[in-house]
Amino acid sequence: MICLAVLVNMSFLTVASSEIVVGVKQGDWIEYNVTITGEVPAQHDVTWCRFDITAVDGKNVYVDITWRYVNGSKETESKTLKLETGQIGDCFIIPANLDEGDTFLSPEGDITISGVEEKTCAGATRSVVYASTPETMFYWDRSTGVLLEANSSYPSFTMFTKVEKTNIWQTQIFGLDQTVFIALVLVIVAVLVLAIFLIRKMKK
């Protein structure tokens, strides 16, 4: 009976550990700067892109992707990213809350998370997971699964993509979220005003 209980518990843990968590929601957006060098194919000749999450349904994430090309023109396309089957484009969004050693499906096959670290991205310190394929080193935001940085190297060109700004998290000031920092400043100002008022009143 004890052995059976242990086996059932292990089976439950295996299923739980492989559960796919979607970390984004409708209305989230993220923008990237793209730097390319070398002989760039036409479909990769971009300098900027933006992802708008239009809907989330189960393990599927619906996005509008806007690309800006070197010549200044823009193009927007709608895509459905399917985290359960690995149809996630160029690894734009992966399952959230992954840890070192966890594996997820991608168009290139299984990718294993190499590690977790702290990284400053778009004005805030985030917990980041990273992994690599033969061509690309990837960094994703751990709690949401969104791509933060990708450094790709191909025979004829290189491509460096990095997050520029987003509404998913707030810019930090002295390590604090912008809203928290502003609230703290207002509290300090209110305390100082009150202190000055009391001092003047006592002098009278």
KAVENPE-V943400 format. One record per residue. N is the residue number from 1. RES is the residue in one small letter. PSI is psi in whole degrees, 0 to 359 (none if undefined). D_LAST is the distance of its C-alpha to the last C-alpha in Angstrom with 1 decimal. Layout:
N;RES;PSI;D_LAST
N;RES;PSI;D_LAST
This chain:
1;m;319;82.7
2;i;315;80.1
3;c;319;81.6
4;l;318;81.5
5;a;319;77.8
6;v;317;77.0
7;l;318;79.0
8;v;318;77.3
9;n;318;73.8
10;m;321;74.8
11;s;318;76.1
12;f;317;72.8
13;l;323;70.8
14;t;316;73.1
15;v;317;72.6
16;a;320;68.8
17;s;336;68.6
18;s;2;70.6
19;e;134;68.5
20;i;124;67.3
21;v;125;63.6
22;v;123;62.5
23;g;0;59.0
24;v;167;58.4
25;k;166;57.8
26;q;134;58.3
27;g;344;55.9
28;d;144;55.5
29;w;157;56.3
30;i;138;56.7
31;e;147;57.6
32;y;146;59.5
33;n;141;60.4
34;v;128;64.1
35;t;126;65.7
36;i;139;69.4
37;t;152;71.9
38;g;195;75.6
39;e;98;78.2
40;v;129;76.3
41;p;153;78.2
42;a;320;77.2
43;q;349;75.6
44;h;7;73.2
45;d;64;72.3
46;v;156;68.7
47;t;347;65.3
48;w;149;62.9
49;c;161;63.0
50;r;139;60.9
51;f;127;61.4
52;d;121;60.2
53;i;113;60.7
54;t;336;62.1
55;a;156;63.0
56;v;127;63.6
57;d;102;66.5
58;g;238;67.3
59;k;8;68.1
60;n;135;68.5
61;v;125;65.9
62;y;127;66.4
63;v;148;65.0
64;d;125;65.1
65;i;123;65.6
66;t;126;65.0
67;w;141;66.5
68;r;125;65.9
69;y;170;68.9
70;v;324;69.2
71;n;2;70.5
72;g;349;67.3
73;s;156;68.9
74;k;153;67.5
75;e;135;69.3
76;t;135;68.0
77;e;149;70.0
78;s;137;69.4
79;k;155;70.4
80;t;116;70.5
81;l;124;69.6
82;k;98;71.4
83;l;331;69.8
84;e;329;72.4
85;t;1;75.4
86;g;10;73.9
87;q;79;74.0
88;i;28;70.7
89;g;224;71.6
90;d;48;70.7
91;c;42;68.7
92;f;315;65.8
93;i;131;64.5
94;i;170;65.6
95;p;144;64.9
96;a;162;61.3
97;n;33;60.4
98;l;155;63.4
99;d;171;63.6
100;e;131;65.8
101;g;343;69.4
102;d;149;69.0
103;t;143;71.4
104;f;160;71.3
105;l;142;73.8
106;s;170;73.9
107;p;338;76.5
108;e;7;77.5
109;g;196;78.0
110;d;135;75.9
111;i;133;72.9
112;t;132;71.4
113;i;127;67.8
114;s;331;67.7
115;g;178;64.2
116;v;137;60.5
117;e;170;57.7
118;e;137;54.2
119;k;140;54.1
120;t;120;51.6
121;c;126;52.7
122;a;45;51.1
123;g;9;47.7
124;a;151;47.7
125;t;122;49.2
126;r;153;51.9
127;s;123;54.5
128;v;139;57.8
129;v;150;61.4
130;y;155;64.2
131;a;168;67.9
132;s;153;70.7
133;t;176;74.0
134;p;331;76.7
135;e;334;75.0
136;t;141;71.3
137;m;123;68.3
138;f;148;66.0
139;y;132;62.3
140;w;151;60.9
141;d;126;57.5
142;r;316;58.2
143;s;342;56.3
144;t;336;57.6
145;g;5;60.9
146;v;146;60.3
147;l;133;61.7
148;l;323;59.2
149;e;142;61.6
150;a;128;65.4
151;n;106;67.3
152;s;142;71.0
153;s;119;73.9
154;y;168;77.2
155;p;323;80.3
156;s;351;79.6
157;f;164;75.8
158;t;153;72.4
159;m;127;69.5
160;f;118;65.9
161;t;131;63.7
162;k;138;60.0
163;v;137;57.2
164;e;312;54.9
165;k;163;52.5
166;t;162;52.4
167;n;5;50.5
168;i;327;51.6
169;w;165;48.7
170;q;149;45.4
171;t;138;44.7
172;q;146;42.7
173;i;119;39.8
174;f;39;39.5
175;g;2;41.8
176;l;147;39.9
177;d;147;41.1
178;q;317;39.4
179;t;317;37.9
180;v;319;36.5
181;f;314;35.1
182;i;317;33.4
183;a;320;32.0
184;l;318;30.7
185;v;317;29.0
186;l;321;27.3
187;v;315;26.1
188;i;316;24.7
189;v;317;23.0
190;a;319;21.5
191;v;318;20.2
192;l;316;18.7
193;v;317;16.9
194;l;319;15.6
195;a;316;14.5
196;i;318;12.7
197;f;317;11.0
198;l;321;10.0
199;i;314;8.9
200;r;322;6.5
201;k;321;5.3
202;m;325;5.4
203;k;331;3.8
204;k;none;0.0
